Amino acid sequence: MNQTVLITGGTGTIGRRLTQLLQEQGYEVALLSRRPADIKPATGQPTRNYQWDVKKGHLDPQAIQTADHIIHLAGAGIADERWTDARKNEILTSRTESTELIAKALAKNPHKVKSFIASSAIGYYGGDTGDRPLTETSSGGSDFLAQVTRAWERSEDQVAALGIRTVKLRTGVVLTTEGGALPKLAQPIRLGAGAPIGSGQQYISWIHIDDLCRMYIKALQDESWQGVYNAVAPGPVTNEGLTRAIASVLNRPLLLPNIPNFAIKLMFGELAITVTGGNYVLNKRIADETNFQYQHGELEYALKDLLK
């Protein structure tokens, strides 16, 4: 009988692609959603859809009882809106309270869940850590993103405490044409108005969406995976390097001077750290302890795959 993977946040960009790849490998996919009847299949194959409402503390117990694995992607978008106090609270609670609800449902209901593969973020290390190489054992930062990620990972420990194998993927900047940073960077370059941001020397630790989704599947399948992994490609790149690489793939010139930091801060407020800051994050545990093979581990090939 096919194994069932229950996904939270399954209607987002990563969730839709992950659903497709799981179904191609013969898995049954079930989604948790506040409005399960509204879900349109990401592929030709339908998913089983169950209801949950984190604010009301409701999760359909059938979702837990039928799952063999859980992939937890749910959480309010970090860069979707300006960081008001209310938005910052939503970014935090959408992650911690949703995880706590899953942990409570697993503790309360009979289930056969073998693994819990949870999203996390390289924001754990802080929004701007310069060119200091960071591995899974590096200390966490102290800014807003670091505090959120630390609380998020602590909530994921509640599932591990139930004896369920738990993997946390600290995800870098996901390259996809369906959303996130890449379309925002590529559009002005297509129009001849692209430029690096700030000094351009801030590092971006990136990963192609397909490699990230394949990493989730590998973590689900390989029982030796446990704990925290940096879900990034082998080579971080500077903001200027990424901008120039996109321009090269699109065959467009870069004519303008760098966009100054103060202009970004005026536009985005505290959220500006997500583009003016940078992290040099290494995939040490993936490289040293697993046999995971990247399909798009080199930036030029990743961009050609996405933009051509």
Backbone torsions as a table, in degrees:
resi	resn	phi	psi	omega
1	MET	NA	140.7	-179.9
2	ASN	-63.2	143.1	175.4
3	GLN	-80.8	149.0	-178.4
4	THR	-107.8	130.2	176.2
5	VAL	-109.6	120.1	177.0
6	LEU	-93.0	124.7	-177.2
7	ILE	-116.6	132.3	167.4
8	THR	-99.2	148.5	-176.0
9	GLY	69.3	25.3	-173.4
10	GLY	-73.5	-13.0	179.4
11	THR	-92.8	-0.9	176.1
12	GLY	-78.3	178.4	-176.2
13	THR	-57.8	-48.6	-179.0
14	ILE	-70.0	-42.7	-178.4
15	GLY	-60.1	-39.1	-179.7
16	ARG	-66.7	-44.6	-179.9
17	ARG	-68.1	-38.9	178.6
18	LEU	-63.9	-41.2	176.8
19	THR	-56.5	-47.0	-179.1
20	GLN	-58.7	-48.8	-176.6
21	LEU	-68.3	-36.8	177.1
22	LEU	-64.4	-44.7	179.9
23	GLN	-64.0	-36.3	177.3
24	GLU	-62.9	-28.3	179.3
25	GLN	-91.2	6.3	173.7
26	GLY	92.2	7.7	177.6
27	TYR	-81.2	147.3	165.4
28	GLU	-81.2	135.7	178.5
29	VAL	-115.1	131.0	174.2
30	ALA	-119.3	142.8	-178.6
31	LEU	-118.2	142.0	170.4
32	LEU	-98.3	129.4	-176.9
33	SER	-149.8	151.4	174.2
34	ARG	-69.0	-29.7	-179.5
35	ARG	-128.9	74.9	-174.7
36	PRO	-59.9	-29.7	-178.0
37	ALA	-68.9	-20.8	-176.7
38	ASP	-87.2	-7.0	-175.0
39	ILE	-70.9	127.2	174.6
40	LYS	-100.1	136.2	-177.2
41	PRO	-56.6	133.7	176.4
42	ALA	-71.3	-21.8	-179.5
43	THR	-132.0	-174.6	175.6
44	GLY	-67.4	-22.7	-177.2
45	GLN	-87.5	132.6	178.1
46	PRO	-74.0	162.5	174.1
47	THR	-114.4	158.4	170.5
48	ARG	-84.9	131.1	-173.5
49	ASN	-119.9	132.0	-179.6
50	TYR	-123.7	157.3	-176.7
51	GLN	-97.2	141.8	165.1
52	TRP	-143.3	157.6	176.5
53	ASP	-143.1	102.0	-172.2
54	VAL	-62.7	-43.0	-177.7
55	LYS	-63.2	-33.1	179.3
56	LYS	-90.8	-3.6	179.2
57	GLY	70.3	28.6	-177.8
58	HIS	-108.5	134.1	173.4
59	LEU	-145.6	122.4	-179.5
60	ASP	-57.5	115.6	-176.2
61	PRO	-60.2	-25.3	178.7
62	GLN	-60.5	-33.2	-179.8
63	ALA	-60.0	-42.5	179.9
64	ILE	-72.1	-41.9	-174.1
65	GLN	-67.7	-26.7	-177.3
66	THR	-96.8	-5.4	-173.8
67	ALA	-86.6	140.1	169.5
68	ASP	-95.1	-29.7	-179.8
69	HIS	-142.9	152.6	174.1
70	ILE	-123.9	130.2	171.7
71	ILE	-113.8	119.9	-171.6
72	HIS	-108.8	104.6	-178.3
73	LEU	-111.3	-8.2	-168.7
74	ALA	-64.9	143.8	176.3
75	GLY	162.6	141.8	179.6
76	ALA	-62.4	140.2	-176.9
77	GLY	-59.9	130.2	-178.0
78	ILE	-64.2	-42.9	-171.4
79	ALA	-107.8	16.8	-176.3
80	ASP	-76.3	-31.5	-175.5
81	GLU	-142.5	159.3	174.7
82	ARG	-58.2	146.5	-175.6
83	TRP	-84.6	79.2	167.6
84	THR	-75.3	169.7	177.7
85	ASP	-60.0	-40.1	-179.2
86	ALA	-65.3	-41.4	-179.7
87	ARG	-66.9	-40.2	179.3
88	LYS	-62.2	-39.8	178.3
89	ASN	-64.2	-39.2	179.4
90	GLU	-66.5	-40.4	178.0
91	ILE	-58.7	-41.8	-179.8
92	LEU	-71.7	-55.7	-171.1
93	THR	-70.0	-29.7	178.8
94	SER	-63.0	-24.8	178.9
95	ARG	-89.7	-51.8	-174.0
96	THR	-71.6	-45.2	-175.9
97	GLU	-69.5	-34.2	178.1
98	SER	-66.5	-39.6	179.7
99	THR	-68.0	-42.2	178.8
100	GLU	-61.5	-36.9	178.9
101	LEU	-64.9	-41.3	177.2
102	ILE	-63.5	-44.6	-179.7
103	ALA	-60.2	-43.0	179.1
104	LYS	-63.9	-42.2	-179.8
105	ALA	-64.4	-38.3	178.9
106	LEU	-68.8	-36.0	-179.8
107	ALA	-70.7	-28.9	-170.9
108	LYS	-92.7	-27.9	-170.9
109	ASN	-111.9	146.1	170.7
110	PRO	-64.1	138.5	-177.8
111	HIS	-155.7	171.7	178.6
112	LYS	-127.6	27.1	-175.9
113	VAL	-67.4	123.5	-177.0
114	LYS	-96.1	-29.4	-177.8
115	SER	-148.4	149.8	177.6
116	PHE	-125.5	108.1	-177.5
117	ILE	-105.8	114.1	-168.2
118	ALA	-116.6	141.7	175.0
119	SER	-73.3	142.2	168.9
120	SER	-143.2	-167.1	-175.1
121	ALA	-147.8	152.1	175.8
122	ILE	-69.8	-7.3	170.3
123	GLY	-56.2	-17.2	176.1
124	TYR	-51.0	-37.7	-174.5
125	TYR	-82.1	-10.0	-176.6
126	GLY	113.8	156.5	-175.1
127	GLY	-72.2	-25.9	-178.6
128	ASP	-146.3	103.3	-177.2
129	THR	-116.3	14.6	175.4
130	GLY	64.1	-140.3	-176.0
131	ASP	-105.0	18.7	178.8
132	ARG	-73.3	121.8	-179.8
133	PRO	-64.1	131.1	-177.0
134	LEU	-118.2	130.5	174.8
135	THR	-119.3	179.2	-176.9
136	GLU	-60.0	-21.8	-179.1
137	THR	-94.7	-1.8	178.1
138	SER	-65.8	151.3	-177.6
139	SER	-72.2	155.5	179.5
140	GLY	-77.8	162.0	177.6
141	GLY	-84.9	-170.0	-177.2
142	SER	-127.1	-3.1	-177.4
143	ASP	-80.5	-175.6	-174.7
144	PHE	-57.2	-48.6	-177.5
145	LEU	-62.7	-38.9	179.8
146	ALA	-66.5	-41.9	178.6
147	GLN	-62.9	-42.8	178.7
148	VAL	-61.1	-48.0	-175.3
149	THR	-66.1	-37.5	178.6
150	ARG	-63.8	-45.0	178.8
151	ALA	-64.6	-38.6	178.7
152	TRP	-59.7	-49.3	-179.0
153	GLU	-67.5	-34.6	176.3
154	ARG	-62.3	-39.0	178.7
155	SER	-66.6	-33.0	178.0
156	GLU	-68.9	-26.9	176.6
157	ASP	-63.7	-23.2	178.8
158	GLN	-65.0	-31.2	176.2
159	VAL	-74.4	-43.8	178.2
160	ALA	-58.4	-35.2	-178.7
161	ALA	-65.4	-16.9	177.4
162	LEU	-84.9	1.4	179.2
163	GLY	88.3	13.3	178.8
164	ILE	-95.0	129.9	179.0
165	ARG	-57.9	122.7	-173.9
166	THR	-121.0	130.0	177.1
167	VAL	-121.3	133.5	177.8
168	LYS	-115.9	121.0	-179.7
169	LEU	-102.4	103.9	177.3
170	ARG	-76.1	102.5	-167.9
171	THR	-90.5	137.9	175.7
172	GLY	-87.4	-156.5	179.2
173	VAL	-74.1	116.8	-176.0
174	VAL	-86.3	121.4	178.5
175	LEU	-89.1	117.5	178.2
176	THR	-155.5	152.6	177.3
177	THR	-85.2	-4.9	-174.9
178	GLU	-88.5	-2.0	-178.6
179	GLY	160.5	-173.5	178.1
180	GLY	75.8	-152.2	-169.1
181	ALA	-75.0	-37.4	-168.8
182	LEU	-61.1	-49.4	178.9
183	PRO	-60.6	-34.9	179.6
184	LYS	-67.0	-35.0	178.3
185	LEU	-78.3	-37.7	-174.1
186	ALA	-74.7	-35.4	-174.1
187	GLN	-59.0	-52.0	178.3
188	PRO	-63.6	-30.5	178.2
189	ILE	-66.7	-41.6	176.0
190	ARG	-57.5	-35.4	-177.0
191	LEU	-87.5	3.3	179.2
192	GLY	79.4	17.2	-176.4
193	ALA	-123.0	25.6	-178.5
194	GLY	-82.8	149.4	177.6
195	ALA	-161.3	148.8	173.5
196	PRO	-62.4	160.6	-178.2
197	ILE	-104.7	133.6	179.1
198	GLY	60.9	-134.3	179.0
199	SER	-69.7	-22.7	-174.5
200	GLY	78.5	-4.9	-175.3
201	GLN	-95.2	-1.3	178.5
202	GLN	-71.3	137.5	-174.0
203	TYR	-84.2	142.7	175.1
204	ILE	-116.3	119.7	176.5
205	SER	-97.6	108.7	-165.2
206	TRP	-114.9	167.0	171.7
207	ILE	-155.0	139.9	175.4
208	HIS	-70.1	139.0	-175.8
209	ILE	-55.4	-37.9	-178.5
210	ASP	-67.9	-37.6	176.9
211	ASP	-65.9	-38.6	177.7
212	LEU	-62.9	-46.4	179.8
213	CYS	-63.8	-39.7	178.0
214	ARG	-66.5	-30.9	176.6
215	MET	-66.1	-41.7	175.9
216	TYR	-59.4	-44.3	-177.9
217	ILE	-67.2	-41.2	178.2
218	LYS	-62.2	-42.0	179.8
219	ALA	-63.7	-33.5	179.3
220	LEU	-71.8	-38.8	-173.7
221	GLN	-84.1	-32.3	-171.7
222	ASP	-100.2	109.5	-174.2
223	GLU	-71.0	-7.0	177.2
224	SER	-79.1	-15.3	178.7
225	TRP	-74.7	129.5	-178.8
226	GLN	-158.1	136.4	175.5
227	GLY	86.3	-148.9	-169.6
228	VAL	-95.3	135.5	173.1
229	TYR	-133.3	140.5	172.4
230	ASN	-81.1	111.7	-178.0
231	ALA	-89.7	78.3	-179.8
232	VAL	-137.6	159.9	175.1
233	ALA	-72.3	164.6	-175.6
234	PRO	-61.9	-26.1	-173.6
235	GLY	-125.9	104.6	172.6
236	PRO	-60.2	155.3	-177.3
237	VAL	-134.7	149.3	177.1
238	THR	-73.6	161.3	176.4
239	ASN	-57.6	-41.3	178.6
240	GLU	-66.3	-40.7	179.1
241	GLY	-62.2	-41.4	178.6
242	LEU	-66.7	-43.4	-179.9
243	THR	-60.8	-44.1	-179.9
244	ARG	-67.9	-37.1	179.3
245	ALA	-65.6	-40.8	177.4
246	ILE	-63.7	-44.5	179.6
247	ALA	-61.0	-39.4	179.9
248	SER	-65.4	-45.1	-179.9
249	VAL	-65.0	-37.3	180.0
250	LEU	-83.9	-5.6	-178.7
251	ASN	57.6	46.7	178.9
252	ARG	-122.3	147.3	177.7
253	PRO	-80.9	157.5	169.7
254	LEU	-108.5	112.6	-172.2
255	LEU	-108.0	-22.9	-169.0
256	LEU	-91.9	156.1	172.0
257	PRO	-69.6	164.5	178.9
258	ASN	-57.7	147.4	176.4
259	ILE	-79.1	121.8	-174.5
260	PRO	-69.2	150.0	-179.3
261	ASN	-56.6	-39.3	-175.8
262	PHE	-62.8	-32.9	179.9
263	ALA	-68.2	-39.8	177.7
264	ILE	-64.4	-42.2	-179.2
265	LYS	-65.4	-37.1	176.9
266	LEU	-62.1	-40.8	-177.2
267	MET	-72.9	-41.7	-166.9
268	PHE	-113.6	-9.9	-177.0
269	GLY	64.8	-141.1	-175.8
270	GLU	-62.7	-28.0	178.7
271	LEU	-60.7	-19.2	-178.1
272	ALA	-55.5	-27.1	-178.4
273	ILE	-57.4	-25.7	-178.0
274	THR	-69.8	-18.1	176.6
275	VAL	-116.6	-28.1	179.7
276	THR	-85.8	-22.8	177.4
277	GLY	-90.3	172.5	179.4
278	GLY	-158.6	163.4	179.4
279	ASN	-140.2	138.8	175.3
280	TYR	-104.2	84.2	-172.2
281	VAL	-100.8	132.0	-178.0
282	LEU	-105.1	145.3	-179.9
283	ASN	-88.7	51.7	-168.5
284	LYS	-59.4	-48.8	-176.8
285	ARG	-69.0	-37.7	177.0
286	ILE	-59.7	-46.2	-176.6
287	ALA	-70.6	-41.1	-171.5
288	ASP	-88.0	-30.3	-168.2
289	GLU	-115.6	-8.3	-177.1
290	THR	-126.2	167.9	175.2
291	ASN	-107.2	26.1	178.8
292	PHE	-63.2	132.5	179.5
293	GLN	-111.3	122.7	176.2
294	TYR	-74.2	138.4	171.8
295	GLN	-91.6	-25.1	-176.6
296	HIS	-134.1	54.8	-175.4
297	GLY	-81.5	-13.7	178.5
298	GLU	-105.4	134.2	-171.3
299	LEU	-57.5	-46.0	-176.5
300	GLU	-59.3	-44.3	-179.0
301	TYR	-70.0	-35.9	177.3
302	ALA	-62.5	-44.6	-178.9
303	LEU	-68.5	-39.1	178.3
304	LYS	-62.8	-40.5	179.4
305	ASP	-62.0	-38.4	-173.9
306	LEU	-87.3	-35.6	-169.8
307	LEU	-101.2	-16.8	-177.0
308	LYS	-84.7	NA	NA
